[in-house]
């Protein structure tokens, strides 16, 4: 099992993004290897937040994709069909709190650590992400989409 980071889902949907092709190719390669590709509810929430925010840098935009509700909803349905959606488990918040306290996590990085807690709750050890540094020191195997 491999958890997909939200940044991978976001890049998959942006055909003009230089990493879109890399993301799609990585998914195809892993599917070809019969890997089970996982998403968790947090991936869907994070995707929605970015997808439906205004595009462009602040102050005019908010670094979003500028999708309509219908467009973002289409992608959520696609992700649910294409990947295995595992629900949050009861122990998730406890695991997350243990990790953020043990690693002195602050700010936005708490979102990334929550994905790691979800991984731990299912025994998932591998994460496919463009942002390896966001997960440094968290005892998981990082897979770079460019090298799978």
LOBA-194253 format. One record per residue: residue number from 1; residue in one letter; x, y, z of N, C-alpha, C, CB in turn. Coordinates in steps of 0.001 Angstrom, whole numbers, plus 500000, padded with zeros to 6 digits. Glycine has a CB too. Layout:
! LOBA-194253
NUM / A / X / Y / Z / X / Y / Z / X / Y / Z / X / Y / Z
...
This chain:
! LOBA-194253
1 / X / 500836 / 498820 / 500000 / 500000 / 500000 / 500000 / 500885 / 501249 / 500000 / 499046 / 499995 / 501217
2 / X / 500440 / 502235 / 499248 / 501145 / 503505 / 499155 / 500118 / 504618 / 499310 / 501926 / 503633 / 497802
3 / X / 500362 / 505505 / 500258 / 499494 / 506672 / 500402 / 499938 / 507732 / 499402 / 499529 / 507230 / 501863
4 / X / 498972 / 508364 / 498768 / 499254 / 509456 / 497845 / 499135 / 510769 / 498602 / 498290 / 509427 / 496621
5 / X / 500140 / 511612 / 498486 / 500083 / 512923 / 499122 / 499120 / 513811 / 498324 / 501512 / 513570 / 499209
6 / X / 498514 / 514743 / 499020 / 497548 / 515651 / 498388 / 498186 / 516441 / 497250 / 496966 / 516615 / 499427
7 / X / 499479 / 516786 / 497370 / 500120 / 517564 / 496306 / 500176 / 516781 / 494997 / 501533 / 517974 / 496728
8 / X / 500223 / 515478 / 495090 / 500220 / 514647 / 493895 / 498847 / 514724 / 493216 / 500579 / 513179 / 494247
9 / X / 497779 / 514646 / 494004 / 496424 / 514737 / 493451 / 496211 / 516091 / 492785 / 495369 / 514513 / 494555
10 / X / 496680 / 517138 / 493433 / 496527 / 518488 / 492891 / 497243 / 518603 / 491555 / 497068 / 519539 / 493880
11 / X / 498452 / 518103 / 491478 / 499219 / 518219 / 490225 / 498624 / 517370 / 489107 / 500671 / 517810 / 490456
12 / X / 498015 / 516255 / 489456 / 497376 / 515411 / 488442 / 496301 / 516170 / 487674 / 496769 / 514174 / 489092
13 / X / 495642 / 517098 / 488342 / 494494 / 517783 / 487747 / 494882 / 519008 / 486936 / 493530 / 518186 / 488822
14 / X / 496135 / 519386 / 486959 / 496596 / 520614 / 486297 / 497449 / 520258 / 485096 / 497393 / 521511 / 487277
15 / X / 496832 / 520051 / 483963 / 497570 / 519585 / 482787 / 498690 / 520541 / 482376 / 496617 / 519393 / 481625
16 / X / 498585 / 521819 / 482709 / 499635 / 522785 / 482353 / 500783 / 522798 / 483357 / 499043 / 524178 / 482245
17 / X / 500639 / 522109 / 484475 / 501706 / 522040 / 485483 / 502793 / 521098 / 484975 / 501150 / 521557 / 486872
18 / X / 504063 / 521521 / 485000 / 505145 / 520651 / 484512 / 505212 / 519309 / 485237 / 506472 / 521359 / 484655
19 / X / 504722 / 519243 / 486462 / 504766 / 517987 / 487205 / 503520 / 517125 / 487015 / 504953 / 518274 / 488663
20 / X / 502557 / 517601 / 486256 / 501343 / 516830 / 486004 / 501663 / 515500 / 485321 / 500370 / 517642 / 485147
21 / X / 502464 / 515569 / 484283 / 502841 / 514352 / 483572 / 503625 / 513392 / 484448 / 503651 / 514698 / 482350
22 / X / 504480 / 513942 / 485290 / 505256 / 513114 / 486216 / 504309 / 512404 / 487189 / 506295 / 513979 / 486992
23 / X / 503347 / 513144 / 487716 / 502388 / 512562 / 488660 / 501588 / 511451 / 487990 / 501436 / 513646 / 489209
24 / X / 501090 / 511721 / 486810 / 500281 / 510725 / 486094 / 501104 / 509488 / 485719 / 499675 / 511348 / 484831
25 / X / 502326 / 509703 / 485290 / 503191 / 508572 / 484930 / 503510 / 507720 / 486155 / 504495 / 509074 / 484281
26 / X / 503751 / 508364 / 487284 / 504032 / 507615 / 488513 / 502840 / 506749 / 488899 / 504383 / 508575 / 489663
27 / X / 501645 / 507307 / 488803 / 500433 / 506548 / 489117 / 500322 / 505347 / 488173 / 499167 / 507454 / 489005
28 / X / 500516 / 505590 / 486875 / 500428 / 504501 / 485897 / 501449 / 503407 / 486186 / 500632 / 505041 / 484480
29 / X / 502676 / 503805 / 486513 / 503721 / 502834 / 486825 / 503340 / 501991 / 488024 / 505047 / 503538 / 487082
30 / X / 502863 / 502632 / 489085 / 502511 / 501906 / 490304 / 501295 / 501013 / 490095 / 502245 / 502883 / 491439
31 / X / 500323 / 501474 / 489336 / 499165 / 500630 / 489007 / 499643 / 499415 / 488203 / 498085 / 501441 / 488200
32 / X / 500574 / 499647 / 487276 / 501135 / 498550 / 486493 / 501861 / 497523 / 487347 / 502074 / 499092 / 485458
33 / X / 502396 / 497972 / 488461 / 503070 / 497064 / 489401 / 502085 / 496432 / 490388 / 504161 / 497817 / 490172
34 / X / 500820 / 496735 / 490209 / 499739 / 496207 / 491060 / 499833 / 496701 / 492497 / 499761 / 494688 / 491048
35 / X / 500364 / 497902 / 492666 / 500405 / 498531 / 493989 / 499001 / 499016 / 494343 / 501431 / 499715 / 494023
36 / X / 498670 / 498939 / 495606 / 497391 / 499467 / 496079 / 497614 / 500930 / 496468 / 496826 / 498623 / 497296
37 / X / 496984 / 501844 / 495738 / 497161 / 503276 / 495954 / 496030 / 503788 / 496833 / 497204 / 504045 / 494604
38 / X / 496419 / 504472 / 497896 / 495498 / 504841 / 498967 / 495355 / 506354 / 499047 / 495980 / 504279 / 500313
39 / X / 494126 / 506786 / 499357 / 493866 / 508150 / 499800 / 493069 / 508053 / 501093 / 493097 / 508987 / 498704
40 / X / 493158 / 509096 / 501884 / 492397 / 509186 / 503131 / 491548 / 510460 / 503063 / 493353 / 509196 / 504396
41 / X / 490550 / 510588 / 503932 / 489685 / 511773 / 503868 / 490451 / 513091 / 503834 / 488755 / 511780 / 505044
42 / X / 491531 / 513191 / 504571 / 492300 / 514436 / 504582 / 492775 / 514817 / 503184 / 493497 / 514307 / 505517
43 / X / 493157 / 513838 / 502364 / 493564 / 514140 / 500993 / 492435 / 514850 / 500237 / 493972 / 512847 / 500255
44 / X / 491224 / 514358 / 500434 / 490085 / 514937 / 499732 / 489792 / 516349 / 500230 / 488850 / 514051 / 499901
45 / X / 489873 / 516565 / 501548 / 489646 / 517905 / 502111 / 490700 / 518881 / 501592 / 489673 / 517862 / 503665
46 / X / 491959 / 518451 / 501629 / 493038 / 519337 / 501187 / 492907 / 519654 / 499698 / 494410 / 518699 / 501474
47 / X / 492570 / 518643 / 498907 / 492379 / 518881 / 497482 / 491267 / 519903 / 497266 / 492052 / 517565 / 496750
48 / X / 490138 / 519712 / 497922 / 488996 / 520613 / 497758 / 489375 / 522053 / 498106 / 487822 / 520150 / 498634
49 / X / 490076 / 522220 / 499200 / 490453 / 523568 / 499646 / 491310 / 524269 / 498599 / 491209 / 523501 / 500986
50 / X / 492276 / 523560 / 498034 / 493157 / 524154 / 497020 / 492410 / 524312 / 495695 / 494428 / 523284 / 496821
51 / X / 491660 / 523303 / 495318 / 490977 / 523319 / 494019 / 489985 / 524467 / 493906 / 490258 / 522001 / 493789
52 / X / 489301 / 524787 / 494982 / 488237 / 525787 / 494912 / 488669 / 527188 / 495340 / 487093 / 525349 / 495763
53 / X / 489930 / 527352 / 495710 / 490456 / 528697 / 496027 / 490762 / 529447 / 494735 / 491739 / 528604 / 496915
54 / X / 490720 / 530784 / 494789 / 491097 / 531564 / 493604 / 492545 / 531303 / 493201 / 490891 / 533059 / 493863
55 / X / 492807 / 531278 / 491897 / 494186 / 531049 / 491426 / 495047 / 532295 / 491577 / 494183 / 530602 / 489961
56 / X / 496336 / 532082 / 491411 / 497293 / 533187 / 491415 / 497819 / 533496 / 492797 / 496664 / 534417 / 490836
57 / X / 498933 / 534197 / 492824 / 499556 / 534544 / 494114 / 498772 / 535652 / 494816 / 501025 / 534987 / 493907
58 / X / 498871 / 535702 / 496144 / 498231 / 536792 / 496888 / 498832 / 538123 / 496451 / 498397 / 536593 / 498427
59 / X / 498179 / 539240 / 496528 / 496885 / 539431 / 497166 / 495705 / 539152 / 496258 / 496785 / 540813 / 497678
60 / X / 495877 / 539150 / 494935 / 494733 / 538954 / 494033 / 494164 / 537544 / 494140 / 495143 / 539234 / 492588
61 / X / 495041 / 536545 / 494183 / 494611 / 535163 / 494278 / 495004 / 534577 / 495608 / 495193 / 534340 / 493150
62 / X / 494796 / 533265 / 495735 / 495159 / 532600 / 496987 / 495841 / 531262 / 496701 / 493910 / 532388 / 497873
63 / X / 496622 / 531226 / 495609 / 497378 / 530019 / 495238 / 496495 / 528797 / 495054 / 498419 / 529723 / 496286
64 / X / 495278 / 529020 / 494591 / 494358 / 527914 / 494355 / 494321 / 527542 / 492890 / 492963 / 528265 / 494838
65 / X / 493417 / 526633 / 492569 / 493245 / 526189 / 491190 / 492082 / 526892 / 490504 / 493033 / 524690 / 491149
66 / X / 491216 / 527534 / 491288 / 490089 / 528262 / 490718 / 489017 / 527389 / 490096 / 490583 / 529200 / 489702
67 / X / 488895 / 526151 / 490546 / 487872 / 525257 / 490004 / 486493 / 525623 / 490547 / 488204 / 523793 / 490340
68 / X / 485493 / 525320 / 489750 / 484118 / 525433 / 490227 / 483827 / 524251 / 491148 / 483104 / 525479 / 489034
69 / X / 482731 / 524334 / 491856 / 482306 / 523213 / 492705 / 482104 / 521962 / 491850 / 480998 / 523564 / 493472
70 / X / 481507 / 522128 / 490689 / 481274 / 520976 / 489801 / 482589 / 520341 / 489352 / 480456 / 521406 / 488570
71 / X / 483561 / 521173 / 488980 / 484854 / 520638 / 488538 / 485561 / 519906 / 489675 / 485748 / 521768 / 488003
72 / X / 485609 / 520518 / 490848 / 486265 / 519877 / 491994 / 485540 / 518590 / 492374 / 486312 / 520839 / 493203
73 / X / 484221 / 518620 / 492316 / 483444 / 517413 / 492619 / 483740 / 516289 / 491647 / 481960 / 517722 / 492599
74 / X / 483916 / 516633 / 490379 / 484295 / 515634 / 489368 / 485594 / 514944 / 489771 / 484450 / 516294 / 487972
75 / X / 486590 / 515747 / 490185 / 487879 / 515172 / 490558 / 487765 / 514317 / 491816 / 488908 / 516278 / 490770
76 / X / 486965 / 514737 / 492788 / 486792 / 513900 / 493989 / 486213 / 512542 / 493613 / 485872 / 514602 / 495020
77 / X / 485218 / 512541 / 492722 / 484640 / 511254 / 492284 / 485686 / 510416 / 491553 / 483412 / 511489 / 491362
78 / X / 486512 / 511070 / 490733 / 487581 / 510361 / 490037 / 488536 / 509702 / 491037 / 488353 / 511326 / 489117
79 / X / 488980 / 510455 / 492053 / 489907 / 509909 / 493042 / 489278 / 508720 / 493777 / 490323 / 511002 / 494049
80 / X / 488009 / 508827 / 494104 / 487325 / 507726 / 494812 / 487219 / 506478 / 493946 / 485924 / 508165 / 495253
81 / X / 487045 / 506670 / 492639 / 486976 / 505508 / 491736 / 488346 / 504900 / 491504 / 486358 / 505907 / 490396
82 / X / 489342 / 505740 / 491375 / 490669 / 505286 / 490950 / 491521 / 504723 / 492088 / 491402 / 506424 / 490303
83 / X / 491331 / 505285 / 493299 / 492163 / 504907 / 494437 / 491298 / 504359 / 495568 / 492990 / 506112 / 494927
84 / X / 491932 / 503654 / 496483 / 491220 / 503129 / 497643 / 491141 / 504218 / 498709 / 491922 / 501853 / 498202
85 / X / 489921 / 504556 / 499113 / 489704 / 505544 / 500168 / 489540 / 504805 / 501488 / 488455 / 506441 / 499867
86 / X / 490486 / 505010 / 502393 / 490407 / 504408 / 503717 / 489859 / 505440 / 504703 / 491800 / 503885 / 504175
87 / X / 488861 / 505070 / 505507 / 488296 / 506034 / 506463 / 489261 / 506297 / 507612 / 486954 / 505524 / 507012
88 / X / 489057 / 507438 / 508260 / 489844 / 507735 / 509448 / 489493 / 506727 / 510535 / 489596 / 509189 / 509938
89 / X / 490502 / 506253 / 511209 / 490301 / 505315 / 512312 / 490224 / 506058 / 513634 / 491427 / 504275 / 512353
90 / X / 489639 / 505416 / 514606 / 489432 / 506022 / 515918 / 490728 / 506510 / 516555 / 488761 / 505035 / 516836
91 / X / 491817 / 505783 / 516367 / 493081 / 506138 / 517016 / 493852 / 507252 / 516307 / 493949 / 504924 / 517107
92 / X / 493318 / 507767 / 515207 / 494048 / 508760 / 514415 / 494444 / 509988 / 515235 / 493208 / 509192 / 513228
93 / X / 493532 / 510563 / 515973 / 493874 / 511793 / 516700 / 494920 / 511536 / 517782 / 492618 / 512402 / 517328
94 / X / 494865 / 510370 / 518400 / 495868 / 510026 / 519421 / 497253 / 509858 / 518779 / 495461 / 508722 / 520168
95 / X / 497312 / 509133 / 517676 / 498579 / 508952 / 516962 / 499134 / 510291 / 516493 / 498392 / 508010 / 515763
96 / X / 498264 / 511134 / 515964 / 498690 / 512447 / 515488 / 499272 / 513283 / 516626 / 497514 / 513185 / 514841
97 / X / 498579 / 513304 / 517766 / 499075 / 514097 / 518889 / 500423 / 513576 / 519381 / 498060 / 514089 / 520033
98 / X / 500569 / 512259 / 519432 / 501857 / 511692 / 519843 / 502972 / 512137 / 518896 / 501780 / 510152 / 519887
99 / X / 502702 / 512121 / 517601 / 503712 / 512508 / 516615 / 504054 / 513999 / 516696 / 503226 / 512165 / 515209
100 / X / 503049 / 514858 / 516791 / 503358 / 516291 / 516810 / 504106 / 516686 / 518071 / 502080 / 517111 / 516693
101 / X / 503796 / 516023 / 519182 / 504518 / 516341 / 520413 / 505929 / 515761 / 520381 / 503756 / 515809 / 521634
102 / X / 506068 / 514530 / 519919 / 507391 / 513889 / 519867 / 508342 / 514640 / 518947 / 507261 / 512438 / 519400
103 / X / 507815 / 515165 / 517827 / 508661 / 515829 / 516830 / 508581 / 517356 / 516913 / 508263 / 515375 / 515435
104 / X / 507939 / 517870 / 517965 / 507801 / 519327 / 518167 / 507307 / 520037 / 516908 / 509143 / 519930 / 518601
105 / X / 506263 / 519508 / 516336 / 505708 / 520042 / 515091 / 504849 / 521263 / 515394 / 504876 / 518964 / 514347
106 / X / 505015 / 522293 / 514566 / 504209 / 523497 / 514693 / 503683 / 523898 / 513317 / 505032 / 524650 / 515329
107 / X / 502668 / 524727 / 513317 / 502158 / 525322 / 512093 / 501596 / 524336 / 511084 / 503224 / 526091 / 511455
108 / X / 501757 / 524705 / 509810 / 501164 / 523926 / 508720 / 501669 / 522497 / 508634 / 501421 / 524608 / 507425
109 / X / 502852 / 522246 / 509156 / 503404 / 520889 / 509080 / 502524 / 519880 / 509825 / 504829 / 520865 / 509655
110 / X / 501675 / 520372 / 510727 / 500752 / 519488 / 511453 / 499835 / 518728 / 510493 / 499907 / 520300 / 512449
111 / X / 499512 / 519322 / 509340 / 498687 / 518633 / 508342 / 499433 / 517424 / 507774 / 498289 / 519602 / 507201
112 / X / 500705 / 517612 / 507476 / 501507 / 516507 / 506937 / 501649 / 515391 / 507960 / 502896 / 517006 / 506509
113 / X / 501835 / 515764 / 509200 / 501985 / 514762 / 510255 / 500685 / 513989 / 510453 / 502412 / 515429 / 511574
114 / X / 499561 / 514637 / 510212 / 498283 / 513922 / 510310 / 498194 / 512833 / 509238 / 497096 / 514908 / 510171
115 / X / 498733 / 513101 / 508043 / 498771 / 512050 / 507022 / 499631 / 510881 / 507487 / 499308 / 512608 / 505689
116 / X / 500746 / 511178 / 508133 / 501608 / 510112 / 508652 / 500878 / 509318 / 509735 / 502925 / 510700 / 509214
117 / X / 500127 / 509996 / 510581 / 499340 / 509295 / 511607 / 498308 / 508377 / 510956 / 498637 / 510308 / 512542
118 / X / 497677 / 508836 / 509884 / 496729 / 507988 / 509159 / 497448 / 506768 / 508588 / 496035 / 508785 / 508026
119 / X / 498650 / 506984 / 508063 / 499440 / 505867 / 507555 / 499716 / 504861 / 508663 / 500758 / 506369 / 506951
120 / X / 500149 / 505354 / 509803 / 500454 / 504468 / 510931 / 499227 / 503671 / 511362 / 500989 / 505278 / 512113
121 / X / 498071 / 504294 / 511339 / 496860 / 503604 / 511786 / 496527 / 502410 / 510894 / 495683 / 504575 / 511812
122 / X / 497018 / 502406 / 509663 / 496781 / 501306 / 508731 / 498033 / 500481 / 508444 / 496233 / 501847 / 507440
123 / X / 499143 / 500823 / 509048 / 500375 / 500091 / 508770 / 500957 / 500399 / 507405 / 500126 / 498623 / 508880
124 / X / 500645 / 501555 / 506848 / 501194 / 501978 / 505558 / 502552 / 502626 / 505824 / 500218 / 502974 / 504807
125 / X / 503543 / 502223 / 505077 / 504896 / 502732 / 505323 / 505437 / 503605 / 504203 / 505830 / 501588 / 505540
126 / X / 504744 / 503655 / 503048 / 505260 / 504391 / 501896 / 504308 / 505529 / 501494 / 505477 / 503434 / 500710
127 / X / 504907 / 506657 / 501130 / 504162 / 507845 / 500723 / 504716 / 508353 / 499402 / 504231 / 508949 / 501810
128 / X / 503853 / 508574 / 498426 / 504246 / 509150 / 497148 / 503994 / 510651 / 497219 / 503465 / 508494 / 495956
129 / X / 505068 / 511446 / 497135 / 504948 / 512888 / 497306 / 506013 / 513646 / 496529 / 505031 / 513246 / 498772
130 / X / 505667 / 514866 / 496145 / 506640 / 515784 / 495565 / 507384 / 516547 / 496654 / 505950 / 516762 / 494614
131 / X / 506890 / 516487 / 497875 / 507431 / 517307 / 498966 / 508076 / 516450 / 500051 / 506327 / 518169 / 499577
132 / X / 509147 / 515778 / 499722 / 509814 / 514886 / 500680 / 510240 / 515617 / 501944 / 511027 / 514239 / 500036
133 / X / 510686 / 516844 / 501823 / 511179 / 517563 / 503004 / 510082 / 517819 / 504032 / 511799 / 518885 / 502586
134 / X / 508826 / 517858 / 503602 / 507723 / 518069 / 504542 / 507571 / 516898 / 505509 / 506418 / 518284 / 503782
135 / X / 508133 / 515760 / 505166 / 507955 / 514543 / 505959 / 509258 / 514052 / 506587 / 507369 / 513450 / 505095
136 / X / 510271 / 514906 / 506589 / 511583 / 514520 / 507121 / 511468 / 514098 / 508590 / 512590 / 515688 / 506979
137 / X / 512221 / 513061 / 508917 / 512297 / 512595 / 510299 / 511083 / 511865 / 510811 / 512547 / 513725 / 511170
138 / X / 510158 / 511467 / 509943 / 508909 / 510855 / 510412 / 508842 / 509339 / 510187 / 507742 / 511510 / 509720
139 / X / 509936 / 508714 / 509924 / 510045 / 507253 / 509843 / 509064 / 506622 / 508862 / 509833 / 506655 / 511202
140 / X / 508988 / 507215 / 507663 / 508232 / 506607 / 506576 / 509123 / 506611 / 505343 / 506881 / 507369 / 506311
141 / X / 508799 / 505748 / 504400 / 509553 / 505697 / 503151 / 508912 / 506668 / 502163 / 509592 / 504243 / 502569
142 / X / 509708 / 507573 / 501654 / 509226 / 508568 / 500693 / 509532 / 508076 / 499283 / 509880 / 509965 / 500949
143 / X / 508520 / 508096 / 498436 / 508694 / 507765 / 497035 / 508566 / 509046 / 496233 / 507662 / 506699 / 496568
144 / X / 509542 / 509320 / 495408 / 509537 / 510488 / 494542 / 508846 / 510102 / 493232 / 510995 / 511016 / 494286
145 / X / 507800 / 510824 / 492835 / 507090 / 510471 / 491601 / 507996 / 510399 / 490373 / 505996 / 511470 / 491348
146 / X / 509076 / 511150 / 490358 / 509974 / 511161 / 489205 / 510814 / 509895 / 489097 / 510881 / 512360 / 489276
147 / X / 510890 / 509117 / 490184 / 511801 / 507956 / 490174 / 511117 / 506620 / 490482 / 512904 / 508178 / 491173
148 / X / 509781 / 506574 / 490490 / 509130 / 505278 / 490780 / 509194 / 504344 / 489608 / 507682 / 505482 / 491175
